[in-house]
């Protein structure tokens, strides 16, 4: 970990940098993968399963009996936890439904906006060392609330060619039956282009490593939308003198264990809390099964002492973290000053893991400073908004002159005539 004490603001721009990857090398590989999937479809995906995941798969589709049998492989405790998380995610996202409001902008002119679901969506679920079945809930629940007609799911198989049973169970409780054994950039290519088994979708959702993020960006060349550039996980913790160092350390490590390319930032105004948190991180990491990954992530992470909480908030807004934890006494006082963050956790007991699993908010969030211009996934992510207007005869008479004058000023006389012919 990198330690800084009272760095000047002139150095902050360097301190908020994320780990850099060779973009050109990644872009070339993504292009090759898309070409292969476009030319060879399912056959290419089966070959990529063997090449990247060491998995032998005869078919890309997960059969219905495999989905049904997954339930028997899970403990009742886990199934109940998944159900509880699903209910909370549903409650939070269904509350985002809004009623249609019709506005009379001018007498006789009524305008309004209505939602329409994105009809075909693709969900990408990372597998590998951490099968993120919780992400199935985070994406499928709002997709169902929105009314998406077709929801497909892609996730990498294990070395036996099977999909993690928790992923299959979470998909089943969310009503997803079209599940495919393919991961990484090739899964994104399949959803963007379509194959013999996998239908082409209109929008792709889901987090992933730098290859998945690059593939999602590349997919937009084929007329496919994406949720956001959601890459390697990150958290920034701000702590004052009342923060509990053990809690801070646990939150930092909860993100560091996601992968070697994750990043965590710790900011505090208190030297005692700073030193104890650093010590607690070094102690807790020894007991983690994924301590090697967490250790690699910590090499790209910073622990910083600043002069004030105002400085800490300013630094955080510059960094724009995926997750922001305010382990401070008067957190409500600082909420209005938070400008850039994916999701915020307030107080000593609001652990980031709550948002990752079961509090109800969505954990698919912008990373790599994209919180400056992207929101996390919500119900709105799965809908398009269409505007409507109705003009009565009186309405056009009231508004027509203004339209004619503006159209003529722009030199668009056909636009003007479309009004004039009606007024006559």
C-alpha positions as CSV (number, residue, x, y, z in Angstrom):
1,X,0.0,0.0,0.0
2,X,1.0,3.6,-0.7
3,X,1.0,5.9,2.3
4,X,0.8,9.7,2.1
5,X,0.6,12.2,4.9
6,X,-0.9,15.7,4.2
7,X,-0.2,15.7,0.4
8,X,-0.7,19.1,-1.2
9,X,-3.6,19.7,-3.6
10,X,-1.2,20.0,-6.4
11,X,-0.4,16.3,-6.1
12,X,-4.0,15.1,-5.9
13,X,-4.3,14.6,-9.7
14,X,-1.6,12.0,-9.5
15,X,-3.0,10.3,-6.4
16,X,-6.5,9.7,-8.0
17,X,-5.1,7.8,-11.0
18,X,-6.2,4.2,-11.4
19,X,-4.0,1.3,-12.6
20,X,-3.3,1.7,-16.3
21,X,-3.6,-1.2,-18.8
22,X,-2.3,-1.5,-22.3
23,X,-5.4,-0.3,-24.1
24,X,-4.0,-0.9,-27.6
25,X,-3.1,-4.5,-26.9
26,X,-6.6,-5.1,-25.3
27,X,-8.4,-3.4,-28.3
28,X,-6.6,-5.7,-30.8
29,X,-7.7,-8.8,-28.9
30,X,-11.3,-7.6,-28.6
31,X,-11.5,-7.0,-32.3
32,X,-10.2,-10.5,-33.0
33,X,-12.7,-12.0,-30.6
34,X,-15.6,-10.2,-32.2
35,X,-14.5,-11.2,-35.7
36,X,-14.3,-14.9,-34.6
37,X,-17.7,-14.8,-33.0
38,X,-19.2,-13.1,-36.0
39,X,-17.8,-15.7,-38.4
40,X,-18.2,-18.9,-36.4
41,X,-20.9,-18.3,-33.8
42,X,-21.4,-21.0,-31.2
43,X,-18.4,-22.9,-32.5
44,X,-16.2,-19.9,-31.6
45,X,-17.7,-19.7,-28.1
46,X,-17.1,-23.4,-27.4
47,X,-13.4,-22.9,-28.5
48,X,-13.1,-19.8,-26.3
49,X,-14.5,-21.7,-23.4
50,X,-11.6,-24.2,-23.8
51,X,-9.0,-21.5,-24.4
52,X,-9.8,-19.0,-21.7
53,X,-11.7,-21.1,-19.1
54,X,-10.2,-24.5,-19.6
55,X,-13.8,-25.8,-20.0
56,X,-15.1,-28.5,-22.3
57,X,-18.6,-27.6,-23.4
58,X,-20.5,-29.4,-26.1
59,X,-23.3,-26.9,-26.1
60,X,-23.6,-23.2,-25.2
61,X,-27.2,-23.4,-23.8
62,X,-27.8,-24.4,-20.2
63,X,-30.6,-27.1,-20.4
64,X,-33.7,-26.7,-18.3
65,X,-33.0,-29.7,-16.1
66,X,-29.6,-28.3,-15.2
67,X,-31.3,-25.1,-14.0
68,X,-33.9,-27.1,-12.0
69,X,-31.3,-29.3,-10.4
70,X,-29.2,-26.4,-9.2
71,X,-31.7,-25.7,-6.4
72,X,-30.8,-29.1,-4.8
73,X,-27.1,-28.2,-4.6
74,X,-27.7,-25.1,-2.4
75,X,-28.3,-25.0,1.4
76,X,-31.7,-23.7,2.5
77,X,-29.9,-20.9,4.3
78,X,-28.4,-19.6,1.1
79,X,-31.7,-19.9,-0.8
80,X,-33.5,-18.0,1.9
81,X,-30.8,-15.3,1.8
82,X,-31.2,-15.0,-2.0
83,X,-35.0,-14.7,-1.6
84,X,-34.6,-12.0,1.1
85,X,-32.2,-10.0,-1.0
86,X,-34.5,-10.3,-4.0
87,X,-37.4,-8.9,-2.0
88,X,-35.4,-5.8,-0.8
89,X,-34.1,-5.2,-4.3
90,X,-37.6,-5.4,-5.7
91,X,-39.0,-3.0,-3.1
92,X,-36.3,-0.4,-3.8
93,X,-36.5,-0.6,-7.6
94,X,-40.3,-0.8,-7.9
95,X,-40.5,2.5,-6.0
96,X,-38.8,4.1,-8.9
97,X,-41.9,3.7,-11.1
98,X,-43.4,7.1,-11.8
99,X,-46.9,8.1,-12.9
100,X,-47.4,9.8,-16.2
101,X,-47.7,13.5,-15.8
102,X,-49.5,15.4,-18.6
103,X,-48.5,19.1,-18.8
104,X,-50.4,21.8,-20.6
105,X,-47.5,24.0,-21.8
106,X,-49.8,26.4,-23.7
107,X,-53.6,26.3,-23.7
108,X,-54.6,23.5,-26.0
109,X,-51.0,22.0,-26.1
110,X,-50.5,19.0,-23.9
111,X,-47.1,17.2,-23.5
112,X,-46.2,14.1,-21.5
113,X,-43.6,11.3,-21.3
114,X,-44.1,7.5,-21.0
115,X,-41.8,4.6,-20.3
116,X,-41.3,1.7,-22.7
117,X,-39.1,-1.3,-21.7
118,X,-36.0,-2.1,-23.7
119,X,-37.4,-5.2,-25.3
120,X,-34.3,-7.4,-25.4
121,X,-31.5,-7.2,-22.8
122,X,-28.4,-9.2,-22.1
123,X,-27.0,-9.8,-18.6
124,X,-23.4,-10.6,-18.1
125,X,-22.5,-12.4,-14.9
126,X,-18.8,-12.8,-14.0
127,X,-17.9,-16.3,-12.9
128,X,-14.4,-17.6,-12.4
129,X,-12.9,-17.1,-8.9
130,X,-16.0,-15.3,-7.7
131,X,-19.4,-16.3,-9.3
132,X,-21.5,-13.2,-8.7
133,X,-24.9,-14.6,-8.3
134,X,-25.9,-11.4,-6.5
135,X,-25.5,-9.5,-9.8
136,X,-28.2,-11.7,-11.3
137,X,-30.7,-10.2,-8.8
138,X,-29.4,-6.7,-9.3
139,X,-30.0,-6.8,-13.0
140,X,-32.9,-9.3,-13.5
141,X,-35.2,-7.8,-10.9
142,X,-35.4,-4.3,-12.4
143,X,-35.5,-5.8,-15.9
144,X,-38.6,-7.7,-14.9
145,X,-40.2,-4.7,-13.2
146,X,-39.5,-2.6,-16.4
147,X,-41.2,-5.3,-18.5
148,X,-38.3,-6.4,-20.7
149,X,-39.7,-9.0,-23.0
150,X,-36.5,-11.1,-23.4
151,X,-33.8,-11.4,-20.8
152,X,-30.8,-13.6,-21.6
153,X,-27.9,-14.4,-19.3
154,X,-24.3,-15.2,-20.2
155,X,-21.8,-16.5,-17.6
156,X,-18.5,-18.5,-17.9
157,X,-18.6,-22.2,-17.2
158,X,-16.2,-23.9,-14.7
159,X,-13.6,-26.4,-15.8
160,X,-16.2,-29.2,-15.8
161,X,-18.3,-27.2,-18.2
162,X,-21.0,-26.4,-15.6
163,X,-22.4,-23.1,-14.4
164,X,-22.3,-22.3,-10.7
165,X,-25.6,-23.5,-9.1
166,X,-26.1,-20.3,-7.1
167,X,-26.1,-18.3,-10.4
168,X,-28.6,-20.8,-11.9
169,X,-30.9,-20.6,-8.8
170,X,-30.8,-16.8,-8.7
171,X,-31.7,-16.8,-12.4
172,X,-34.6,-19.2,-11.9
173,X,-36.1,-17.2,-9.0
174,X,-36.0,-14.1,-11.3
175,X,-37.7,-16.0,-14.1
176,X,-34.7,-16.2,-16.5
177,X,-34.5,-19.4,-18.5
178,X,-32.2,-18.4,-21.4
179,X,-28.8,-19.0,-19.9
180,X,-25.6,-19.5,-21.9
181,X,-22.2,-20.9,-21.0
182,X,-19.8,-18.2,-22.2
183,X,-17.8,-15.6,-20.5
184,X,-15.4,-12.7,-21.0
185,X,-15.3,-10.5,-24.1
186,X,-16.7,-13.4,-26.2
187,X,-19.9,-13.3,-24.2
188,X,-20.3,-9.6,-24.9
189,X,-19.6,-10.2,-28.6
190,X,-22.3,-13.0,-28.7
191,X,-24.9,-10.8,-27.2
192,X,-24.0,-7.9,-29.5
193,X,-23.9,-9.9,-32.7
194,X,-26.1,-12.9,-32.0
195,X,-25.1,-16.6,-32.7
196,X,-27.1,-19.7,-33.6
197,X,-28.1,-20.1,-29.9
198,X,-27.7,-16.6,-28.4
199,X,-30.1,-13.9,-29.7
200,X,-28.8,-10.4,-30.4
201,X,-29.9,-8.0,-27.7
202,X,-30.6,-4.2,-27.7
203,X,-28.7,-3.4,-24.5
204,X,-26.0,-5.2,-22.4
205,X,-25.6,-5.0,-18.7
206,X,-23.1,-6.3,-16.2
207,X,-19.7,-5.7,-14.6
208,X,-16.4,-7.4,-15.5
209,X,-12.7,-7.0,-15.9
210,X,-10.9,-4.7,-18.3
211,X,-11.5,-7.1,-21.2
212,X,-15.3,-7.2,-20.5
213,X,-15.3,-3.4,-20.2
214,X,-13.4,-3.0,-23.5
215,X,-15.8,-5.5,-25.2
216,X,-18.8,-3.5,-24.0
217,X,-17.4,-0.3,-25.4
218,X,-16.6,-2.1,-28.7
219,X,-20.1,-3.6,-28.9
220,X,-21.6,-0.1,-29.3
221,X,-20.2,-0.1,-32.8
222,X,-22.9,-2.6,-33.7
223,X,-25.8,-0.5,-32.5
224,X,-26.0,-2.1,-29.0
225,X,-26.3,0.1,-25.9
226,X,-24.5,-0.7,-22.6
227,X,-25.4,0.2,-19.1
228,X,-22.0,1.9,-18.3
229,X,-18.3,1.2,-18.2
230,X,-18.4,-1.0,-15.0
231,X,-14.9,-2.3,-14.5
232,X,-12.7,-3.4,-11.6
233,X,-14.2,-2.7,-8.2
234,X,-13.2,0.2,-6.0
235,X,-14.0,1.9,-2.7
236,X,-13.0,5.1,-0.9
237,X,-13.4,5.4,2.8
238,X,-13.4,8.7,4.7
239,X,-12.9,8.4,8.5
240,X,-12.7,10.8,11.4
241,X,-11.7,10.3,15.0
242,X,-14.8,8.3,15.9
243,X,-14.4,5.7,13.1
244,X,-13.7,2.1,14.1
245,X,-10.4,1.1,12.4
246,X,-11.3,-2.6,12.2
247,X,-14.5,-1.8,10.3
248,X,-12.6,0.5,7.9
249,X,-10.0,-2.2,7.3
250,X,-12.7,-4.8,6.6
251,X,-14.5,-2.5,4.1
252,X,-11.2,-1.8,2.3
253,X,-10.4,-5.5,2.0
254,X,-14.0,-6.4,0.9
255,X,-13.2,-4.6,-2.3
256,X,-9.6,-5.4,-2.6
257,X,-10.5,-9.2,-2.7
258,X,-12.5,-8.7,-5.9
259,X,-9.3,-8.9,-7.9
260,X,-5.8,-7.8,-8.4
261,X,-7.0,-4.9,-10.6
262,X,-9.3,-3.5,-7.8
263,X,-8.3,-0.3,-5.9
264,X,-9.1,1.0,-2.5
265,X,-8.5,4.5,-1.0
266,X,-8.5,5.4,2.7
267,X,-8.7,9.0,3.8
268,X,-8.7,10.2,7.4
269,X,-8.1,13.3,9.4
270,X,-6.9,11.4,12.5
271,X,-3.4,9.9,12.8
272,X,-4.5,7.3,15.4
273,X,-7.3,6.0,13.3
274,X,-4.9,6.0,10.3
275,X,-2.2,3.9,12.0
276,X,-4.7,1.5,13.5
277,X,-6.5,1.0,10.2
278,X,-3.3,0.2,8.4
279,X,-2.4,-2.2,11.1
280,X,-5.8,-3.9,11.0
281,X,-5.6,-4.3,7.2
282,X,-2.3,-6.0,7.6
283,X,-3.8,-8.3,10.3
284,X,-7.1,-9.1,8.6
285,X,-5.6,-9.9,5.2
286,X,-3.7,-12.9,6.6
287,X,-7.0,-14.7,7.3
288,X,-8.6,-14.1,3.8
289,X,-8.7,-17.0,1.4
290,X,-8.2,-14.5,-1.4
291,X,-5.4,-12.7,0.4
292,X,-3.0,-12.9,-2.7
293,X,-5.5,-11.0,-4.9
294,X,-6.3,-8.5,-2.1
295,X,-2.6,-8.0,-1.5
296,X,-2.0,-7.2,-5.2
297,X,-4.9,-4.7,-5.2
298,X,-3.4,-3.0,-2.1
299,X,-0.2,-2.4,-4.1
300,X,-2.2,0.0,-6.3
301,X,-4.1,1.5,-3.3
302,X,-3.5,4.6,-1.2
303,X,-3.8,5.4,2.5
304,X,-3.8,9.2,3.0
305,X,-4.0,11.6,6.0
306,X,-5.6,14.9,5.1
307,X,-6.1,18.2,7.1
308,X,-9.9,18.3,7.1
309,X,-13.1,16.4,6.2
310,X,-13.7,19.2,3.7
311,X,-10.5,18.2,2.0
312,X,-11.5,14.6,2.1
313,X,-14.8,15.2,0.4
314,X,-13.0,17.4,-2.3
315,X,-10.5,14.6,-2.9
316,X,-13.3,12.0,-3.1
317,X,-15.2,14.1,-5.7
318,X,-12.0,14.3,-7.8
319,X,-11.5,10.5,-7.5
320,X,-15.3,9.8,-8.1
321,X,-15.4,6.4,-6.4
322,X,-17.7,3.5,-7.2
323,X,-18.4,3.1,-3.5
324,X,-18.0,5.9,-0.9
325,X,-18.1,5.2,2.8
326,X,-18.5,8.1,5.3
327,X,-17.3,6.6,8.6
328,X,-17.7,10.0,10.2
329,X,-19.8,11.5,13.1
330,X,-21.7,14.2,11.2
331,X,-22.2,12.4,7.9
332,X,-25.5,14.2,7.2
333,X,-23.8,17.5,7.2
334,X,-21.5,16.4,4.3
335,X,-24.1,14.7,2.1
336,X,-24.9,17.9,0.1
337,X,-21.2,18.2,-0.9
338,X,-21.0,14.8,-2.4
339,X,-21.0,15.3,-6.2
340,X,-19.3,12.2,-7.7
341,X,-20.0,8.7,-6.3
342,X,-21.7,5.6,-7.5
343,X,-23.3,4.6,-4.1
344,X,-22.7,6.1,-0.6
345,X,-22.7,4.3,2.7
346,X,-23.2,6.4,5.9
347,X,-21.9,5.8,9.4
348,X,-19.9,3.0,11.0
349,X,-22.5,0.3,10.5
350,X,-23.3,0.8,6.8
351,X,-20.8,-1.6,5.4
352,X,-20.4,-1.7,1.6
353,X,-21.3,-5.4,1.6
354,X,-24.9,-4.4,2.5
355,X,-25.2,-2.6,-0.9
356,X,-23.5,-5.5,-2.6
357,X,-26.0,-8.0,-1.5
358,X,-29.2,-7.2,0.3
359,X,-30.0,-3.6,1.3
360,X,-31.9,-3.0,-1.9
361,X,-29.8,-0.5,-3.8
362,X,-28.1,-1.7,-7.0
363,X,-24.5,-2.7,-6.9
364,X,-23.8,-2.3,-10.7
365,X,-22.1,1.0,-10.5
366,X,-19.7,3.2,-12.5
367,X,-16.0,2.8,-11.9
368,X,-12.8,4.4,-13.1
369,X,-14.1,7.9,-12.4
370,X,-17.2,7.4,-14.5
371,X,-19.3,8.4,-11.5
372,X,-18.6,11.9,-12.7
373,X,-21.0,11.4,-15.6
374,X,-22.8,8.0,-15.1
375,X,-25.4,6.7,-12.6
376,X,-25.6,3.2,-11.3
377,X,-28.1,0.8,-12.7
378,X,-31.7,1.6,-11.8
379,X,-35.1,0.9,-13.2
380,X,-34.5,3.7,-15.7
381,X,-31.6,1.7,-17.1
382,X,-34.1,-0.8,-18.6
383,X,-36.6,1.7,-20.1
384,X,-36.7,4.3,-22.9
385,X,-38.6,7.4,-22.4
386,X,-40.9,8.5,-25.2
387,X,-42.4,12.0,-25.4
388,X,-45.9,12.6,-26.6
389,X,-47.8,15.8,-27.5
390,X,-51.3,16.7,-28.5
391,X,-52.3,20.0,-30.1
392,X,-56.0,20.9,-30.4
393,X,-57.1,23.4,-33.1
394,X,-57.0,26.1,-30.4
395,X,-53.6,24.9,-29.3
396,X,-52.0,25.3,-32.7
397,X,-53.6,28.7,-33.1
398,X,-52.1,29.8,-29.8
399,X,-48.6,28.4,-30.6
400,X,-48.5,28.6,-34.4
401,X,-47.2,32.2,-34.8
402,X,-44.1,31.4,-32.6
403,X,-43.4,28.3,-34.6
404,X,-43.7,30.2,-37.9
405,X,-41.4,32.9,-36.9
406,X,-38.7,30.5,-35.6
407,X,-38.9,28.2,-38.7
408,X,-38.6,31.2,-41.0
409,X,-35.6,32.5,-39.0
410,X,-33.8,29.2,-39.5
411,X,-34.7,29.2,-43.2
412,X,-36.8,26.1,-42.9
413,X,-39.9,27.1,-44.9
414,X,-41.4,23.6,-45.2
415,X,-41.5,23.6,-41.4
416,X,-43.3,27.0,-41.4
417,X,-45.7,25.8,-44.0
418,X,-46.7,22.7,-42.0
419,X,-48.1,25.2,-39.5
420,X,-49.4,27.9,-41.9
421,X,-51.4,25.4,-44.0
422,X,-53.3,24.3,-40.9
423,X,-53.8,27.9,-39.6
424,X,-55.3,28.8,-43.0
